[in-house]
Amino acid sequence: MMGLASYLVWRQGGFERQAVPLAVYGVQLVLNLLWTPLFFKAHRLDLASADIAGMLVAIVATICQFRRVIGDLALMLLLPYLAWVSYASALTFWIWRHNPTRPTRVKAY
């Protein structure tokens, strides 16, 4: 649904006429891409929480920008994504706050 929304915006003039909405969309995609390695690989729950909070802001900004171009269809297409990321944000923050930071191990030589 995200892809369809971005396509419908792009179709209204491409990158030249829709640079701001598509750039905001790109920002939330980058934040989305960063969350997984921060959370699962690096185990940086603090950074993952900050990232997903920024993602929520970027998704709301994307919805606002897309609504200017394609109307309420943007809200209908992106609301499930916003709901899912809101839930994932609550889980991420809860996990971060309820799991103590592990001390760094010093390698013995």
Backbone bond lengths (Angstrom), bond angles and torsions (degrees), N, CA, C in turn:
res aa  C-N    CA-C-N  psi(-1)  N-CA   C-N-CA  omega(-1)  CA-C   N-CA-C  phi
1 M - - - 1.442 - - 1.529 110.84 -
2 M 1.356 115.25 -33.77 1.465 118.39 176.48 1.526 110.43 -62.42
3 G 1.320 114.80 -44.15 1.455 119.66 -179.72 1.518 112.44 -62.40
4 L 1.322 116.33 -40.85 1.462 120.26 178.00 1.529 110.18 -63.55
5 A 1.318 116.93 -44.49 1.472 120.06 179.06 1.524 110.74 -59.92
6 S 1.338 116.65 -46.18 1.469 119.02 -179.24 1.531 111.02 -66.07
7 Y 1.333 117.75 -36.55 1.460 120.91 176.88 1.524 110.85 -62.99
8 L 1.336 116.81 -44.27 1.458 120.05 -179.66 1.531 111.38 -62.97
9 V 1.324 116.87 -35.36 1.471 120.02 176.11 1.522 109.56 -70.07
10 W 1.320 116.74 -47.35 1.468 120.90 -179.17 1.524 110.89 -58.95
11 R 1.327 116.14 -38.17 1.471 121.18 -179.10 1.529 112.42 -61.80
12 Q 1.311 117.30 -20.61 1.465 121.78 -179.95 1.530 111.63 -89.37
13 G 1.307 118.06 42.97 1.458 121.04 174.47 1.511 115.33 122.47
14 G 1.311 117.18 3.14 1.456 120.28 177.14 1.518 113.01 66.93
15 F 1.323 115.15 -162.57 1.458 120.92 -177.27 1.526 112.24 -70.20
16 E 1.314 116.92 -27.10 1.465 119.66 -179.31 1.526 111.82 -66.06
17 R 1.321 116.93 -46.20 1.473 120.39 -176.83 1.519 113.23 -89.94
18 Q 1.322 117.33 -21.01 1.471 120.51 -176.04 1.525 111.41 -119.45
19 A 1.307 116.56 36.22 1.470 121.18 -176.34 1.528 112.54 -60.56
20 V 1.309 118.07 -45.14 1.471 120.34 -176.59 1.527 111.30 -67.08
21 P 1.327 119.80 -52.99 1.470 118.17 179.23 1.527 113.05 -58.31
22 L 1.321 117.38 -40.60 1.460 120.03 -178.66 1.525 111.86 -73.00
23 A 1.331 117.97 -30.50 1.469 120.59 175.52 1.525 110.55 -68.53
24 V 1.325 116.90 -42.40 1.473 120.57 177.38 1.525 109.32 -61.96
25 Y 1.312 116.78 -42.19 1.465 121.90 176.19 1.531 109.94 -59.60
26 G 1.318 116.71 -42.98 1.464 121.21 178.42 1.518 112.54 -61.94
27 V 1.321 117.00 -38.83 1.465 120.90 178.38 1.526 110.06 -61.38
28 Q 1.324 117.58 -45.73 1.467 118.85 -179.11 1.523 111.14 -68.31
29 L 1.331 117.73 -30.04 1.465 119.63 175.30 1.527 111.52 -66.39
30 V 1.330 116.72 -41.43 1.466 120.77 178.50 1.527 109.95 -63.79
31 L 1.331 117.11 -45.25 1.465 120.34 178.06 1.528 110.53 -61.04
32 N 1.323 116.78 -38.93 1.455 121.07 177.39 1.525 110.43 -62.72
33 L 1.315 116.69 -43.15 1.457 122.21 179.75 1.527 111.60 -63.68
34 L 1.327 117.81 -36.31 1.465 121.65 -177.90 1.529 113.61 -74.58
35 W 1.332 117.54 -27.74 1.460 119.99 -173.66 1.525 113.07 -60.34
36 T 1.311 118.12 -46.14 1.469 121.59 -175.14 1.526 112.76 -58.58
37 P 1.340 119.79 -51.71 1.468 117.57 179.08 1.539 113.10 -67.43
38 L 1.330 117.36 -31.50 1.466 118.91 177.31 1.524 110.47 -64.50
39 F 1.321 116.58 -44.18 1.457 121.38 -175.45 1.530 111.73 -77.55
40 F 1.325 117.76 -52.11 1.455 120.92 -171.44 1.522 114.70 -88.77
41 K 1.327 118.07 -38.98 1.465 119.57 -175.99 1.525 112.13 -89.23
42 A 1.326 116.45 -52.60 1.464 120.07 -176.62 1.533 112.47 -82.46
43 H 1.324 117.09 -16.01 1.472 121.81 -176.56 1.524 111.65 54.58
44 R 1.336 115.24 36.11 1.469 120.83 177.57 1.517 108.09 -97.42
45 L 1.329 114.18 80.23 1.457 120.22 -176.04 1.519 111.75 -64.74
46 D 1.330 117.06 -29.58 1.464 120.32 176.88 1.526 110.76 -66.02
47 L 1.321 116.08 -47.21 1.468 119.62 179.55 1.526 111.34 -70.15
48 A 1.326 116.92 -36.08 1.461 120.13 177.16 1.529 110.48 -63.74
49 S 1.334 117.27 -37.98 1.467 121.04 177.74 1.521 111.03 -66.16
50 A 1.324 116.72 -42.92 1.465 120.33 177.85 1.529 110.60 -64.97
51 D 1.327 115.83 -41.07 1.459 120.85 -179.95 1.528 110.86 -62.17
52 I 1.319 116.99 -47.65 1.463 119.15 -176.13 1.529 111.54 -71.30
53 A 1.341 117.07 -28.17 1.472 119.35 173.73 1.527 109.63 -65.47
54 G 1.327 115.77 -42.71 1.464 119.75 175.68 1.515 111.90 -63.86
55 M 1.326 115.67 -35.37 1.464 119.98 178.28 1.525 110.76 -63.82
56 L 1.332 116.85 -41.27 1.469 119.78 177.63 1.525 111.01 -59.39
57 V 1.317 116.15 -45.30 1.472 120.39 178.67 1.525 109.59 -61.55
58 A 1.323 116.30 -44.02 1.465 120.42 -178.90 1.534 111.77 -66.01
59 I 1.328 117.69 -35.26 1.471 120.14 178.25 1.523 110.18 -67.21
60 V 1.334 116.97 -43.88 1.467 119.83 177.49 1.530 109.80 -61.91
61 A 1.327 117.15 -42.22 1.470 120.80 177.54 1.525 110.81 -63.04
62 T 1.331 117.17 -39.33 1.469 121.15 177.29 1.524 110.52 -62.47
63 I 1.321 116.65 -45.22 1.464 120.07 178.92 1.528 110.09 -59.74
64 C 1.327 116.91 -45.16 1.469 120.35 179.60 1.523 111.42 -61.67
65 Q 1.329 116.90 -44.84 1.463 120.80 179.56 1.524 111.68 -65.89
66 F 1.323 116.92 -43.93 1.458 120.67 -178.69 1.532 111.39 -66.96
67 R 1.335 117.47 -34.40 1.478 120.04 179.48 1.514 111.02 -62.95
68 R 1.324 117.51 -31.50 1.466 120.29 177.74 1.526 111.35 -65.33
69 V 1.328 116.05 -25.15 1.463 120.65 -175.83 1.527 111.71 -98.83
70 I 1.321 117.51 -47.43 1.476 120.00 -173.85 1.532 113.37 -117.29
71 G 1.314 117.42 8.21 1.459 120.88 174.98 1.520 113.75 74.71
72 D 1.316 114.52 -154.13 1.463 120.72 -175.21 1.520 113.97 -66.87
73 L 1.312 117.24 -14.61 1.462 120.35 175.32 1.526 110.23 -58.18
74 A 1.325 117.19 -34.61 1.459 121.07 178.07 1.523 110.70 -60.07
75 L 1.311 116.34 -43.96 1.458 121.08 179.35 1.521 110.42 -63.24
76 M 1.320 117.09 -45.28 1.466 120.40 -179.64 1.530 111.76 -63.46
77 L 1.331 116.73 -37.44 1.462 119.94 -178.54 1.527 112.56 -76.79
78 L 1.323 117.68 -32.11 1.469 120.25 -174.03 1.522 114.27 -102.17
79 L 1.311 118.46 -11.05 1.463 120.55 179.80 1.535 112.91 -61.42
80 P 1.336 120.44 -41.52 1.473 118.52 176.48 1.536 112.37 -60.81
81 Y 1.298 117.88 -37.61 1.462 122.71 177.78 1.531 109.97 -64.72
82 L 1.324 116.43 -44.02 1.465 120.64 177.91 1.530 110.30 -62.12
83 A 1.315 117.17 -41.92 1.466 120.46 179.08 1.527 111.12 -63.44
84 W 1.325 117.09 -44.19 1.461 120.82 179.78 1.528 111.01 -63.38
85 V 1.311 117.86 -45.49 1.462 120.65 -178.78 1.529 110.62 -68.39
86 S 1.324 118.03 -31.78 1.470 120.53 174.72 1.525 110.23 -62.59
87 Y 1.312 116.73 -44.91 1.464 121.53 177.40 1.534 110.70 -63.21
88 A 1.333 116.55 -46.63 1.460 120.73 179.13 1.535 110.93 -62.66
89 S 1.325 117.12 -34.13 1.472 121.29 177.75 1.520 110.65 -63.97
90 A 1.329 116.04 -46.42 1.461 120.09 179.07 1.527 110.59 -61.01
91 L 1.322 117.57 -43.35 1.470 120.77 177.64 1.520 111.85 -63.49
92 T 1.319 116.57 -45.20 1.467 120.69 -179.36 1.525 110.51 -59.88
93 F 1.315 116.45 -48.06 1.461 120.34 -179.09 1.532 110.40 -63.87
94 W 1.327 117.18 -43.13 1.461 120.60 -179.89 1.520 110.73 -61.48
95 I 1.321 117.05 -46.06 1.463 121.09 179.66 1.522 110.26 -61.35
96 W 1.319 117.05 -42.88 1.471 121.20 179.27 1.522 110.60 -60.82
97 R 1.332 116.66 -48.21 1.471 120.04 -175.07 1.529 112.68 -72.70
98 H 1.321 118.97 -22.11 1.464 122.02 -176.62 1.524 113.99 -104.87
99 N 1.299 117.27 9.88 1.456 121.36 176.86 1.519 109.05 -128.34
100 P 1.316 116.29 114.86 1.460 118.49 -179.82 1.524 110.83 -64.69
101 T 1.298 113.81 151.30 1.464 119.48 177.40 1.522 108.81 -69.92
102 R 1.304 114.64 133.34 1.465 119.36 178.76 1.532 108.87 -76.48
103 P 1.333 117.22 138.16 1.452 118.43 175.09 1.524 110.53 -67.71
104 T 1.302 115.48 146.95 1.453 120.46 178.32 1.522 109.47 -71.50
105 R 1.306 116.52 130.89 1.455 120.06 179.09 1.522 109.30 -81.90
106 V 1.306 114.56 138.54 1.464 120.60 174.69 1.517 107.08 -95.05
107 K 1.324 115.24 127.92 1.461 119.60 -179.23 1.523 109.22 -73.89
108 A 1.314 115.60 132.60 1.479 121.00 175.68 1.521 107.19 -90.18
109 Y 1.301 115.01 132.99 1.480 119.51 179.27 1.488 111.03 -104.98
